[in-house]
């Protein structure tokens, strides 16, 4: 019979200690808060898609999805241009230098907001002249004022993540989500549910949190006109590559619905949108962790070098495998059933699409992990190869698969592109970290 000491030091005890240590890790706990916040965002977006899918025809859901991809693409551009360099470089500044830097970044963001007003006006002019789907014209009128509010909300969320201030972020997002769901419920109850009305509600929900945040954080910003231009030039050395790689490599989920729309129309686009909304609930894990990963990885590298960064990335990859892998298994068995329940049987033959999109999220997770590692070591340019291969694979897959299989072909093209991009990005990260380690330890 084993002694008590032997049992306590046996393989099962050691495994249990590792599990307890992992569960108590500060990274995991902070990631849980970030995932909870993203769960609210993704859940609200999911409910929005469900309300449109149930109250409107399938084509209306397709139009909503097209516009939403455009909004998300602009949010991504803004993140790479404004927030990404701030997240990395703010960890290297303190005191007045940090507050002046924050003030410069706020000025840069204000310029982006001005541009976001001009963009819908330009699209409206093109649509009125007969270029593009005329169904988008009513929505563009709303986006003239709602898009700047949505972009500004995205900016303050990135500010909170950059400073690892998750509790105020959660409070703001709770308020915005309550306003959004309440507004959509009112539209549905009054029988006025339409895409233009939905984006009106989205703009109001984004704007309701802005006054409170700026009032409580005005001490964070100090403005210096001369320093503003210097900070822009310093940030541009980082953001020009981050933005380029984003446009090249992250365009796949944004471009694919438009390719599908041009070939098969709004009904097929609505089918893809219905599946994407459901898979978006699993994507909240990736988005939640990714929001927290960038500043945490940058801080780990600044404090502990390559070894600290590797430790963080290993933990995050373990989370991805466990959580997103489980979702893929569920999608394989009950994907169609979930769509039937959510949309009351309006969309058929969706099981394979849901499963394929869930695999695409898992593949993308490993790409996000590696990409943030390259950001943390100030090598955004190193993402370019992976992003170029992702884009080329996406277009090749789109024109090979979508004409044959419609929405499923689009999902398959997304999966293929994400897998190629993630594999390449992981390889580049390993080579980059090896090179940095060799430079730090030339004797080895």
VOPAGU-2260 file (C-alpha; in pm, 1 decimal, decimal comma):
REM VOPAGU-2260
SITE   aa  ch    i         X         Y         Z
SITE  UNK   A    0       0,0       0,0       0,0
SITE  UNK   A    1     135,6     340,5    -100,3
SITE  UNK   A    2     228,7     584,7     172,4
SITE  UNK   A    3      47,6     916,6     202,7
SITE  UNK   A    4     364,7    1099,9      98,0
SITE  UNK   A    5     399,9     880,8    -210,7
SITE  UNK   A    6      43,0     952,0    -311,7
SITE  UNK   A    7      91,4    1325,4    -265,9
SITE  UNK   A    8     400,2    1322,1    -487,9
SITE  UNK   A    9     275,4    1071,2    -744,4
SITE  UNK   A   10     201,2    1146,5   -1112,5
SITE  UNK   A   11    -165,8    1224,8   -1051,7
SITE  UNK   A   12     -80,4    1463,9    -770,6
SITE  UNK   A   13     175,9    1640,6    -988,7
SITE  UNK   A   14     -74,5    1666,9   -1272,2
SITE  UNK   A   15    -335,5    1809,3   -1034,9
SITE  UNK   A   16     -84,8    2064,5    -907,1
SITE  UNK   A   17     -14,9    2175,5   -1264,3
SITE  UNK   A   18    -388,6    2216,4   -1329,8
SITE  UNK   A   19    -433,0    2418,3   -1009,7
SITE  UNK   A   20    -132,0    2633,3   -1094,8
SITE  UNK   A   21    -262,5    2694,9   -1446,7
SITE  UNK   A   22    -613,1    2778,3   -1320,8
SITE  UNK   A   23    -471,4    3023,0   -1067,6
SITE  UNK   A   24    -243,7    3194,8   -1315,5
SITE  UNK   A   25    -302,8    3570,5   -1337,9
SITE  UNK   A   26    -297,2    3551,4   -1717,3
SITE  UNK   A   27    -580,9    3299,7   -1720,5
SITE  UNK   A   28    -784,3    3502,4   -1472,3
SITE  UNK   A   29    -739,3    3824,3   -1669,5
SITE  UNK   A   30    -816,9    3638,1   -1990,4
SITE  UNK   A   31   -1139,1    3514,8   -1829,2
SITE  UNK   A   32   -1246,0    3875,5   -1769,5
SITE  UNK   A   33   -1158,2    3963,4   -2127,7
SITE  UNK   A   34   -1351,9    3662,7   -2257,2
SITE  UNK   A   35   -1649,6    3760,6   -2042,1
SITE  UNK   A   36   -1643,8    4108,3   -2191,6
SITE  UNK   A   37   -1615,6    3972,0   -2543,2
SITE  UNK   A   38   -1897,7    3726,6   -2464,4
SITE  UNK   A   39   -2126,5    4023,6   -2405,8
SITE  UNK   A   40   -2021,3    4182,9   -2734,0
SITE  UNK   A   41   -2048,1    3860,7   -2933,9
SITE  UNK   A   42   -2370,7    3762,9   -2761,9
SITE  UNK   A   43   -2525,2    4100,2   -2841,9
SITE  UNK   A   44   -2415,5    4073,7   -3205,0
SITE  UNK   A   45   -2559,2    3722,6   -3214,0
SITE  UNK   A   46   -2894,4    3838,7   -3076,3
SITE  UNK   A   47   -2894,2    4121,7   -3329,9
SITE  UNK   A   48   -2844,9    3878,1   -3618,8
SITE  UNK   A   49   -3113,9    3647,0   -3480,6
SITE  UNK   A   50   -3367,3    3930,2   -3451,8
SITE  UNK   A   51   -3299,9    4036,6   -3809,9
SITE  UNK   A   52   -3309,2    3677,1   -3932,9
SITE  UNK   A   53   -3643,9    3611,5   -3763,5
SITE  UNK   A   54   -3814,5    3942,9   -3839,3
SITE  UNK   A   55   -3683,1    4014,5   -4190,2
SITE  UNK   A   56   -3629,7    3810,9   -4503,7
SITE  UNK   A   57   -3302,6    3628,1   -4564,1
SITE  UNK   A   58   -3181,7    3899,6   -4801,1
SITE  UNK   A   59   -3206,6    4166,3   -4528,2
SITE  UNK   A   60   -2976,9    3960,0   -4308,2
SITE  UNK   A   61   -2734,8    3943,0   -4600,4
SITE  UNK   A   62   -2733,9    4323,5   -4639,8
SITE  UNK   A   63   -2678,9    4368,9   -4265,0
SITE  UNK   A   64   -2385,8    4127,6   -4282,2
SITE  UNK   A   65   -2228,2    4306,1   -4579,1
SITE  UNK   A   66   -2233,3    4640,8   -4400,2
SITE  UNK   A   67   -2108,8    4482,4   -4077,8
SITE  UNK   A   68   -1804,0    4339,2   -4254,4
SITE  UNK   A   69   -1723,2    4691,0   -4373,9
SITE  UNK   A   70   -1755,9    4832,0   -4020,8
SITE  UNK   A   71   -1536,2    4557,5   -3875,9
SITE  UNK   A   72   -1277,4    4614,4   -4146,7
SITE  UNK   A   73   -1259,1    4985,3   -4059,0
SITE  UNK   A   74   -1233,3    4901,6   -3688,9
SITE  UNK   A   75    -941,7    4674,3   -3773,4
SITE  UNK   A   76    -769,9    4944,4   -3977,8
SITE  UNK   A   77    -815,0    5190,3   -3693,3
SITE  UNK   A   78    -669,7    4942,0   -3447,0
SITE  UNK   A   79    -356,7    4885,6   -3656,6
SITE  UNK   A   80    -309,8    5254,3   -3734,4
SITE  UNK   A   81    -382,0    5409,2   -3391,8
SITE  UNK   A   82    -414,6    5156,9   -3110,0
SITE  UNK   A   83    -158,3    4888,2   -3195,6
SITE  UNK   A   84     151,9    5110,0   -3174,2
SITE  UNK   A   85      13,4    5275,5   -2860,1
SITE  UNK   A   86     -39,8    4935,7   -2695,4
SITE  UNK   A   87     319,7    4835,3   -2763,8
SITE  UNK   A   88     498,7    5165,8   -2699,2
SITE  UNK   A   89     294,6    5290,0   -2401,2
SITE  UNK   A   90     457,5    5016,1   -2192,4
SITE  UNK   A   91     790,3    5194,2   -2247,2
SITE  UNK   A   92     679,3    5536,6   -2118,6
SITE  UNK   A   93     578,6    5676,8   -1781,3
SITE  UNK   A   94     459,0    5999,4   -1624,7
SITE  UNK   A   95     428,9    6306,5   -1843,6
SITE  UNK   A   96     586,3    6128,8   -2139,7
SITE  UNK   A   97     300,8    5878,3   -2131,4
SITE  UNK   A   98      24,8    6139,9   -2092,5
SITE  UNK   A   99     167,6    6348,6   -2379,0
SITE  UNK   A  100     186,6    6036,9   -2593,1
SITE  UNK   A  101    -176,1    5953,5   -2509,1
SITE  UNK   A  102    -278,5    6307,1   -2606,2
SITE  UNK   A  103    -104,2    6271,7   -2940,6
SITE  UNK   A  104    -281,8    5942,9   -3006,6
SITE  UNK   A  105    -618,9    6103,7   -2926,6
SITE  UNK   A  106    -545,9    6373,7   -3186,7
SITE  UNK   A  107    -460,6    6102,9   -3440,7
SITE  UNK   A  108    -788,2    5927,7   -3359,2
SITE  UNK   A  109    -981,8    6251,5   -3411,7
SITE  UNK   A  110    -844,7    6273,4   -3764,7
SITE  UNK   A  111    -965,2    5918,1   -3829,4
SITE  UNK   A  112   -1312,2    6015,7   -3704,4
SITE  UNK   A  113   -1327,1    6305,0   -3950,5
SITE  UNK   A  114   -1239,2    6066,5   -4231,0
SITE  UNK   A  115   -1510,8    5824,8   -4119,1
SITE  UNK   A  116   -1772,3    6093,7   -4185,2
SITE  UNK   A  117   -1649,8    6145,1   -4540,3
SITE  UNK   A  118   -1645,3    5775,9   -4632,0
SITE  UNK   A  119   -2023,0    5705,8   -4616,5
SITE  UNK   A  120   -2088,2    6025,7   -4810,1
SITE  UNK   A  121   -1854,0    5906,9   -5086,3
SITE  UNK   A  122   -2022,4    5563,8   -5094,6
SITE  UNK   A  123   -2364,9    5729,7   -5114,2
SITE  UNK   A  124   -2253,0    5930,3   -5415,4
SITE  UNK   A  125   -2128,4    5613,9   -5587,8
SITE  UNK   A  126   -2451,2    5424,6   -5512,0
SITE  UNK   A  127   -2665,8    5714,8   -5637,8
SITE  UNK   A  128   -2464,6    5709,2   -5961,1
SITE  UNK   A  129   -2549,5    5341,6   -6009,8
SITE  UNK   A  130   -2232,0    5180,9   -5879,0
SITE  UNK   A  131   -2290,3    4903,2   -5623,7
SITE  UNK   A  132   -2599,6    4747,8   -5460,7
SITE  UNK   A  133   -2866,2    5014,8   -5410,3
SITE  UNK   A  134   -2989,0    4829,9   -5098,4
SITE  UNK   A  135   -2698,7    4988,4   -4909,8
SITE  UNK   A  136   -2809,8    5349,4   -4968,6
SITE  UNK   A  137   -3045,2    5385,2   -4666,0
SITE  UNK   A  138   -2780,8    5235,2   -4437,2
SITE  UNK   A  139   -2511,2    5473,4   -4560,3
SITE  UNK   A  140   -2726,2    5770,9   -4457,4
SITE  UNK   A  141   -2726,0    5638,4   -4102,0
SITE  UNK   A  142   -2354,0    5556,7   -4108,6
SITE  UNK   A  143   -2266,5    5922,7   -4166,1
SITE  UNK   A  144   -2318,0    5980,7   -3792,9
SITE  UNK   A  145   -2324,8    5629,8   -3642,8
SITE  UNK   A  146   -1993,4    5508,7   -3788,9
SITE  UNK   A  147   -1783,8    5777,1   -3609,2
SITE  UNK   A  148   -1947,6    5678,4   -3279,9
SITE  UNK   A  149   -1874,4    5308,9   -3336,5
SITE  UNK   A  150   -1511,6    5384,6   -3423,4
SITE  UNK   A  151   -1468,6    5602,5   -3114,6
SITE  UNK   A  152   -1610,9    5328,5   -2896,0
SITE  UNK   A  153   -1359,2    5091,2   -3051,5
SITE  UNK   A  154   -1082,7    5336,1   -2964,8
SITE  UNK   A  155   -1173,4    5362,6   -2596,5
SITE  UNK   A  156   -1202,7    4983,7   -2573,0
SITE  UNK   A  157    -848,2    4952,0   -2708,7
SITE  UNK   A  158    -734,2    5215,2   -2457,7
SITE  UNK   A  159    -874,5    5005,7   -2174,9
SITE  UNK   A  160    -703,4    4693,2   -2303,6
SITE  UNK   A  161    -372,4    4876,9   -2349,9
SITE  UNK   A  162    -374,2    4970,3   -1980,5
SITE  UNK   A  163    -527,1    4635,2   -1872,6
SITE  UNK   A  164    -826,5    4818,8   -1722,7
SITE  UNK   A  165   -1086,7    4546,5   -1766,5
SITE  UNK   A  166   -1337,5    4637,9   -1497,8
SITE  UNK   A  167   -1435,7    4983,8   -1634,8
SITE  UNK   A  168   -1438,0    4830,8   -1982,3
SITE  UNK   A  169   -1688,4    4567,9   -1872,7
SITE  UNK   A  170   -1913,4    4831,1   -1715,6
SITE  UNK   A  171   -1913,5    5038,1   -2034,6
SITE  UNK   A  172   -1983,6    4737,7   -2252,8
SITE  UNK   A  173   -2270,2    4628,4   -2026,9
SITE  UNK   A  174   -2430,0    4970,6   -2070,3
SITE  UNK   A  175   -2381,4    4966,5   -2449,4
SITE  UNK   A  176   -2517,4    4612,3   -2484,8
SITE  UNK   A  177   -2825,2    4689,2   -2274,8
SITE  UNK   A  178   -2901,6    4994,8   -2490,1
SITE  UNK   A  179   -2848,0    4793,7   -2809,5
SITE  UNK   A  180   -3070,9    4501,8   -2709,1
SITE  UNK   A  181   -3334,9    4739,1   -2572,9
SITE  UNK   A  182   -3338,9    4943,3   -2892,6
SITE  UNK   A  183   -3363,4    4633,3   -3111,6
SITE  UNK   A  184   -3643,3    4495,4   -2897,5
SITE  UNK   A  185   -3833,8    4821,2   -2943,3
SITE  UNK   A  186   -3785,9    4802,5   -3321,6
SITE  UNK   A  187   -3905,1    4442,5   -3327,5
SITE  UNK   A  188   -4207,2    4513,4   -3105,9
SITE  UNK   A  189   -4313,7    4811,0   -3317,0
SITE  UNK   A  190   -4273,4    4618,5   -3642,7
SITE  UNK   A  191   -4008,3    4862,6   -3772,4
SITE  UNK   A  192   -3715,4    4621,5   -3787,8
SITE  UNK   A  193   -3497,8    4717,2   -4086,5
SITE  UNK   A  194   -3125,7    4732,6   -4151,3
SITE  UNK   A  195   -3115,2    5112,9   -4136,2
SITE  UNK   A  196   -3295,3    5105,8   -3800,6
SITE  UNK   A  197   -3050,7    4848,5   -3668,4
SITE  UNK   A  198   -2753,1    5070,5   -3747,9
SITE  UNK   A  199   -2928,7    5363,2   -3584,5
SITE  UNK   A  200   -2947,6    5159,6   -3265,2
SITE  UNK   A  201   -2584,0    5052,2   -3299,4
SITE  UNK   A  202   -2475,1    5415,8   -3326,1
SITE  UNK   A  203   -2675,7    5519,1   -3019,6
SITE  UNK   A  204   -2542,2    5224,2   -2817,2
SITE  UNK   A  205   -2184,0    5316,0   -2909,0
SITE  UNK   A  206   -2230,6    5683,9   -2825,7
SITE  UNK   A  207   -2396,7    5638,4   -2488,0
SITE  UNK   A  208   -2071,1    5537,4   -2313,7
SITE  UNK   A  209   -1840,4    5801,9   -2462,4
SITE  UNK   A  210   -1916,8    6103,2   -2233,4
SITE  UNK   A  211   -1862,1    5903,7   -1914,2
SITE  UNK   A  212   -1529,9    5757,5   -2027,9
SITE  UNK   A  213   -1383,9    6088,4   -2143,8
SITE  UNK   A  214   -1495,3    6257,0   -1822,3
SITE  UNK   A  215   -1328,1    5996,0   -1600,5
SITE  UNK   A  216   -1012,2    5969,9   -1813,2
SITE  UNK   A  217    -943,4    6330,7   -1911,5
SITE  UNK   A  218    -643,6    6333,7   -1673,6
SITE  UNK   A  219    -475,5    6073,9   -1894,7
SITE  UNK   A  220    -428,2    6312,0   -2189,6
SITE  UNK   A  221    -180,0    6597,0   -2214,3
SITE  UNK   A  222    -146,8    6776,7   -2547,1
SITE  UNK   A  223     170,9    6904,9   -2709,5
SITE  UNK   A  224     133,9    7021,9   -3068,4
SITE  UNK   A  225     497,6    6965,0   -3158,1
SITE  UNK   A  226     510,5    6623,1   -2994,8
SITE  UNK   A  227     193,7    6516,1   -3175,7
SITE  UNK   A  228     370,6    6510,2   -3512,4
SITE  UNK   A  229     677,8    6340,0   -3368,6
SITE  UNK   A  230     460,6    6069,1   -3213,7
SITE  UNK   A  231     280,2    6019,9   -3542,8
SITE  UNK   A  232     608,2    5959,1   -3724,2
SITE  UNK   A  233     726,1    5718,9   -3453,7
SITE  UNK   A  234     395,5    5529,0   -3459,3
SITE  UNK   A  235     392,7    5518,1   -3838,0
SITE  UNK   A  236     712,3    5312,9   -3843,3
SITE  UNK   A  237     511,5    5043,0   -3664,7
SITE  UNK   A  238     158,3    5098,3   -3791,3
SITE  UNK   A  239     244,9    5112,8   -4161,8
SITE  UNK   A  240     342,2    4746,0   -4144,2
SITE  UNK   A  241      66,8    4648,6   -3903,0
SITE  UNK   A  242    -192,2    4814,4   -4126,9
SITE  UNK   A  243     -45,0    4670,6   -4446,4
SITE  UNK   A  244     -45,5    4318,1   -4309,3
SITE  UNK   A  245    -399,8    4367,9   -4178,1
SITE  UNK   A  246    -527,3    4480,3   -4517,9
SITE  UNK   A  247    -350,8    4193,8   -4692,4
SITE  UNK   A  248    -396,7    3909,1   -4448,8
SITE  UNK   A  249    -710,5    3992,4   -4250,9
SITE  UNK   A  250    -929,8    4082,2   -4544,9
SITE  UNK   A  251   -1049,3    3724,2   -4596,8
SITE  UNK   A  252   -1358,4    3728,9   -4372,3
SITE  UNK   A  253   -1449,0    4076,3   -4497,6
SITE  UNK   A  254   -1402,6    4013,6   -4869,4
SITE  UNK   A  255   -1562,9    3668,5   -4882,1
SITE  UNK   A  256   -1924,2    3785,7   -4824,9
SITE  UNK   A  257   -1887,6    4039,6   -5104,8
SITE  UNK   A  258   -1757,2    3774,8   -5345,2
SITE  UNK   A  259   -2043,9    3547,6   -5243,6
SITE  UNK   A  260   -2292,8    3834,0   -5288,2
SITE  UNK   A  261   -2163,3    3913,9   -5636,1
SITE  UNK   A  262   -2191,7    3550,4   -5750,7
SITE  UNK   A  263   -2495,8    3411,5   -5568,1
SITE  UNK   A  264   -2681,6    3718,1   -5434,2
SITE  UNK   A  265   -2813,9    3827,9   -5096,1
SITE  UNK   A  266   -2994,4    3499,6   -5011,4
SITE  UNK   A  267   -2668,7    3299,2   -5014,5
SITE  UNK   A  268   -2499,2    3582,4   -4824,8
SITE  UNK   A  269   -2773,5    3562,1   -4563,6
SITE  UNK   A  270   -2708,1    3187,7   -4530,8
SITE  UNK   A  271   -2340,0    3253,2   -4462,5
SITE  UNK   A  272   -2436,1    3530,9   -4220,5
SITE  UNK   A  273   -2664,7    3301,0   -4020,7
SITE  UNK   A  274   -2383,4    3048,6   -3973,1
SITE  UNK   A  275   -2122,7    3316,6   -3901,8
SITE  UNK   A  276   -2342,5    3462,1   -3627,6
SITE  UNK   A  277   -2361,6    3125,0   -3450,8
SITE  UNK   A  278   -1988,8    3057,2   -3491,7
SITE  UNK   A  279   -1928,2    3409,8   -3366,6
SITE  UNK   A  280   -2022,8    3284,6   -3021,5
SITE  UNK   A  281   -1708,8    3068,1   -3027,1
SITE  UNK   A  282   -1509,3    3346,4   -3186,5
SITE  UNK   A  283   -1569,1    3546,6   -2868,6
SITE  UNK   A  284   -1307,6    3324,3   -2701,1
SITE  UNK   A  285   -1049,8    3416,8   -2962,9
SITE  UNK   A  286   -1145,2    3784,6   -2968,3
SITE  UNK   A  287   -1154,8    3807,8   -2588,9
SITE  UNK   A  288    -811,7    3653,1   -2546,0
SITE  UNK   A  289    -664,8    3847,5   -2840,3
SITE  UNK   A  290    -778,4    4179,3   -2691,8
SITE  UNK   A  291    -587,4    4099,0   -2375,7
SITE  UNK   A  292    -296,9    3922,3   -2544,7
SITE  UNK   A  293    -136,8    4219,7   -2721,8
SITE  UNK   A  294     -58,4    4433,4   -2413,2
SITE  UNK   A  295      20,4    4125,4   -2200,7
SITE  UNK   A  296     264,6    3987,0   -2457,9
SITE  UNK   A  297     431,2    4327,5   -2498,9
SITE  UNK   A  298     472,3    4357,9   -2123,1
SITE  UNK   A  299     605,1    4001,5   -2088,6
SITE  UNK   A  300     869,7    4065,2   -2352,8
SITE  UNK   A  301     964,7    4401,1   -2200,1
SITE  UNK   A  302    1002,9    4243,7   -1853,8
SITE  UNK   A  303    1137,1    3892,7   -1923,7
SITE  UNK   A  304    1254,9    3887,1   -2285,1
SITE  UNK   A  305    1203,8    3598,6   -2526,4
SITE  UNK   A  306    1154,2    3336,2   -2254,3
SITE  UNK   A  307     874,8    3536,9   -2093,3
SITE  UNK   A  308     702,8    3586,4   -2428,2
SITE  UNK   A  309     726,8    3215,5   -2512,1
SITE  UNK   A  310     570,1    3126,1   -2177,6
SITE  UNK   A  311     272,0    3354,7   -2240,6
SITE  UNK   A  312     216,8    3223,9   -2593,5
SITE  UNK   A  313     232,4    2859,4   -2481,4
SITE  UNK   A  314     -37,9    2921,2   -2222,1
SITE  UNK   A  315    -258,1    3099,6   -2474,1
SITE  UNK   A  316    -220,3    2823,7   -2732,2
SITE  UNK   A  317    -324,9    2569,6   -2469,6
SITE  UNK   A  318    -639,2    2771,9   -2402,4
SITE  UNK   A  319    -717,6    2783,7   -2772,7
SITE  UNK   A  320    -683,8    2407,6   -2817,1
SITE  UNK   A  321    -902,5    2322,9   -2517,9
SITE  UNK   A  322   -1177,6    2580,7   -2566,4
SITE  UNK   A  323   -1201,4    2621,8   -2943,5
SITE  UNK   A  324   -1129,2    2254,3   -3011,3
SITE  UNK   A  325   -1428,4    2162,2   -2796,3
SITE  UNK   A  326   -1644,9    2399,7   -2996,0
SITE  UNK   A  327   -1538,4    2230,8   -3320,4
SITE  UNK   A  328   -1644,8    1892,5   -3183,6
SITE  UNK   A  329   -1985,4    2029,4   -3084,3
SITE  UNK   A  330   -2029,4    2198,2   -3422,1
SITE  UNK   A  331   -1966,0    1868,4   -3599,8
SITE  UNK   A  332   -2252,6    1696,6   -3419,6
SITE  UNK   A  333   -2515,1    1964,1   -3346,0
SITE  UNK   A  334   -2437,0    2253,3   -3583,9
SITE  UNK   A  335   -2749,1    2211,6   -3796,4
SITE  UNK   A  336   -2969,8    2163,4   -3489,3
SITE  UNK   A  337   -2847,7    2490,4   -3340,2
SITE  UNK   A  338   -2923,8    2680,6   -3661,3
SITE  UNK   A  339   -3273,0    2525,5   -3675,4
SITE  UNK   A  340   -3351,0    2633,2   -3320,2
SITE  UNK   A  341   -3203,2    2981,3   -3349,6
SITE  UNK   A  342   -3362,0    3078,1   -3681,5
SITE  UNK   A  343   -3677,8    2869,7   -3654,1
SITE  UNK   A  344   -3584,0    2647,1   -3948,0
SITE  UNK   A  345   -3544,4    2930,3   -4202,2
SITE  UNK   A  346   -3195,0    2815,2   -4308,8
SITE  UNK   A  347   -3123,2    2462,3   -4431,8
SITE  UNK   A  348   -2807,4    2263,5   -4511,0
SITE  UNK   A  349   -2592,7    2462,4   -4270,0
SITE  UNK   A  350   -2425,3    2186,7   -4065,0
SITE  UNK   A  351   -2115,7    2160,9   -4283,8
SITE  UNK   A  352   -2086,4    2540,3   -4302,2
SITE  UNK   A  353   -2096,3    2580,5   -3922,3
SITE  UNK   A  354   -1835,1    2306,1   -3871,5
SITE  UNK   A  355   -1603,8    2449,0   -4137,2
SITE  UNK   A  356   -1625,9    2801,1   -3995,0
SITE  UNK   A  357   -1553,4    2671,2   -3642,7
SITE  UNK   A  358   -1237,8    2501,6   -3773,5
SITE  UNK   A  359   -1144,7    2832,5   -3939,2
SITE  UNK   A  360   -1169,7    3007,8   -3601,2
SITE  UNK   A  361    -938,5    2748,3   -3443,1
SITE  UNK   A  362    -685,0    2785,5   -3723,6
SITE  UNK   A  363    -700,2    3163,6   -3698,7
SITE  UNK   A  364    -634,3    3145,2   -3323,9
SITE  UNK   A  365    -283,8    3010,7   -3380,0
SITE  UNK   A  366    -222,7    3283,5   -3635,7
SITE  UNK   A  367    -337,1    3551,3   -3390,9
SITE  UNK   A  368    -108,7    3411,0   -3121,4
SITE  UNK   A  369     196,6    3418,2   -3348,1
SITE  UNK   A  370     109,1    3759,0   -3490,3
SITE  UNK   A  371      87,2    3913,1   -3144,0
SITE  UNK   A  372     421,2    3758,0   -3059,3
SITE  UNK   A  373     576,5    3934,6   -3358,4
SITE  UNK   A  374     414,0    4260,8   -3249,2
SITE  UNK   A  375     553,2    4221,3   -2899,0
SITE  UNK   A  376     909,9    4199,6   -3030,7
SITE  UNK   A  377     845,8    4501,5   -3256,7
SITE  UNK   A  378     851,7    4298,2   -3579,6
SITE  UNK   A  379     512,9    4376,1   -3740,4
SITE  UNK   A  380     676,0    4360,8   -4082,3
SITE  UNK   A  381     748,8    3989,7   -4026,4
SITE  UNK   A  382     374,1    3919,8   -4060,1
SITE  UNK   A  383     378,4    4024,3   -4424,8
SITE  UNK   A  384     468,4    3685,5   -4575,1
SITE  UNK   A  385     191,6    3504,6   -4386,5
SITE  UNK   A  386     -62,1    3774,1   -4473,3
SITE  UNK   A  387      27,4    3766,7   -4841,8
SITE  UNK   A  388     -11,8    3388,2   -4853,0
SITE  UNK   A  389    -342,2    3416,6   -4664,6
SITE  UNK   A  390    -481,4    3663,3   -4916,1
SITE  UNK   A  391    -365,2    3466,3   -5220,0
SITE  UNK   A  392    -510,4    3144,8   -5077,6
SITE  UNK   A  393    -837,7    3320,4   -4993,6
SITE  UNK   A  394    -887,2    3453,4   -5345,7
SITE  UNK   A  395    -787,3    3123,9   -5504,0
SITE  UNK   A  396   -1028,2    2939,4   -5276,4
SITE  UNK   A  397   -1306,6    3191,2   -5332,4
SITE  UNK   A  398   -1301,6    3163,0   -5709,3
SITE  UNK   A  399   -1253,0    2785,5   -5696,0
SITE  UNK   A  400   -1513,6    2697,9   -5430,7
SITE  UNK   A  401   -1783,9    2968,5   -5423,3
SITE  UNK   A  402   -1915,2    2919,2   -5781,3
SITE  UNK   A  403   -1955,4    2546,5   -5709,6
SITE  UNK   A  404   -2078,5    2539,3   -5349,4
SITE  UNK   A  405   -2200,3    2889,4   -5261,4
SITE  UNK   A  406   -2193,7    2964,0   -4886,7
SITE  UNK   A  407   -2015,3    2636,3   -4804,8
SITE  UNK   A  408   -1751,5    2722,7   -5063,9
SITE  UNK   A  409   -1696,7    3058,5   -4892,6
SITE  UNK   A  410   -1653,7    2884,9   -4556,4
SITE  UNK   A  411   -1408,8    2636,9   -4708,9
SITE  UNK   A  412   -1206,5    2918,5   -4864,1
SITE  UNK   A  413   -1188,1    3096,3   -4526,0
SITE  UNK   A  414   -1068,6    2777,2   -4353,3
SITE  UNK   A  415    -802,2    2709,4   -4615,8
SITE  UNK   A  416    -670,8    3066,2   -4602,4
SITE  UNK   A  417    -661,5    3072,2   -4221,8
SITE  UNK   A  418    -475,1    2740,7   -4204,5
SITE  UNK   A  419    -210,8    2853,4   -4452,9
SITE  UNK   A  420    -168,9    3190,1   -4279,5
SITE  UNK   A  421    -144,8    3043,7   -3928,7
SITE  UNK   A  422     112,6    2781,8   -4029,1
SITE  UNK   A  423     330,2    3041,2   -4199,2
SITE  UNK   A  424     301,0    3289,0   -3911,5
SITE  UNK   A  425     399,4    3027,3   -3651,8
SITE  UNK   A  426     706,8    2936,1   -3858,9
SITE  UNK   A  427     808,8    3302,2   -3895,4
SITE  UNK   A  428     765,3    3361,6   -3520,8
SITE  UNK   A  429     988,2    3065,5   -3431,8
SITE  UNK   A  430    1259,9    3186,3   -3667,6
SITE  UNK   A  431    1232,9    3544,9   -3539,8
SITE  UNK   A  432    1257,4    3447,7   -3172,3
SITE  UNK   A  433    1550,1    3219,0   -3250,3
SITE  UNK   A  434    1726,4    3507,4   -3424,4
SITE  UNK   A  435    1664,7    3742,7   -3130,0
SITE  UNK   A  436    1792,2    3483,7   -2884,0
SITE  UNK   A  437    2108,8    3433,1   -3088,9
SITE  UNK   A  438    2171,9    3807,1   -3096,5
SITE  UNK   A  439    2125,4    3827,2   -2720,3
SITE  UNK   A  440    2352,5    3528,0   -2659,0
SITE  UNK   A  441    2614,7    3531,5   -2937,2
SITE  UNK   A  442    2822,8    3268,6   -2761,2
SITE  UNK   A  443    2546,3    3010,3   -2812,2
